[in-house]
């Protein structure tokens, strides 16, 4: 079940290990989802369940998570349910045109063993109908309601109790009100993961009741710009381990060290990719979250003027507390290289413009000089001394030419034809004697000729 619609790939948690059942689809399905009916009233959860998981459309599968044959003890007269269904523990009923629950007794009879339910992209807009489904699935752990039209729909407290056993809840692109979110977090005592992406939240309300069990909050692709709104999430979710806030327009982190150390005391990972952060001071403030290990920060205005290598090195140097940056491990060796680069990058900056981190790194490594620029390109020429009997002359020779081509060049220097000369290479740094250059097709660069070396020309005897 893809619960991350609209989320950046780098913000998605690792894929779930248990198989989601899209296979074995019946003839009424296309692309893994049942085709919605044409009637304006929509269909019931019971009707779709009966059709999709009938033995004709969904043959029995063996293996973990694939399900069991369910034969209810009583099927009410006139029921849409078959006498038996091949029911997996993970139900995928997305895009099926579901608008209502159907008979709660039939849901309870067939879904007692179900643990995960995907109802995304349906027509559910009444929380009472959703509650009638969920409250009759006693072992439900995961519920995906993404892209159902829940905007402006209120959830009554008596219906909210039906969600109490859910641990992972996905409400992406539902436009569900923040008041409804708060009610659900109060009524679900063991909620661990909450997805609220694409809901157009520009602000969030504070809650007087904390949800201490929540570990993961995805609230990407909303309109959160002011850090004051993020500040409300801390007391609300004090046990938060991972906060994914990418694709919001957050412009700055306005709190100081004392507040930030208390705000998210258990936060291990934060994503602020595609936010509006534009100052290094805001990046340095992330170090004040006491348990932070992982940061995802890409596509922010602050980093636009740097190369990819500079971005990563400067980020690592500014964030000494992290061990993962943009999903890549920061090794000890990479950190040292990045911190040394940071010192050299800022060495010529005026004292008043130096970041605080510069001084702490200078204390650690000392004030480093810029690295010498070394040209590692292969040499294409060498200046050599040409000796022929009593004559000595300096000559620039191309190293990409062959011995035969060098002989042609030497004819104008020593006044000998190519067939009348023997040439020897003398390495000025070698203890060995002259090396005759007798292979006409050999390239000069293979001799490793350097400036100042000698070429000895000896006339052939008749």
Secondary structure, 3 states (H helix, E strand, C coil): CCCCCCCCHHHCCCCCCCCCCCCCCCCCEECCEECCCCCCCCEEHHHHHHHHCCCCCCCCCCCCCCCEEECCCCCCCCCCCCCCEEECCEEECCCCCEEECCCHHHHHHHCCCCCEEECCCCCCCCHHHHHHHHCCCCCCCEEECCCCCCCCCCCCHHHHHHHCCCCEEECCCCCCCHHHHHHHHHHCCCCCEEECCCCCCCCCCCCCCCCCCCCEEECCCCCCCCHHHHHHHHHHCCCCCEEECCCCCCCCCCCCHHHHHHHCCCCCEEECCCCCCCCHHHHHHHHHCCCCCEEECCCCHHHCCCCHHHHHHHHHHHCCCCCEECCEECCHHHHHHHHHHHHHHHCCCCHHHCCHHHHHHHHHHCCCCCCCCCCCCCCCEEEEEEEECCEEEEEEEECCCEHHHHHHHHHHHHCCCHHHEEEEEECCCCCCCCEECCCCCCEHHHHCCCCCCEEEEEECCC
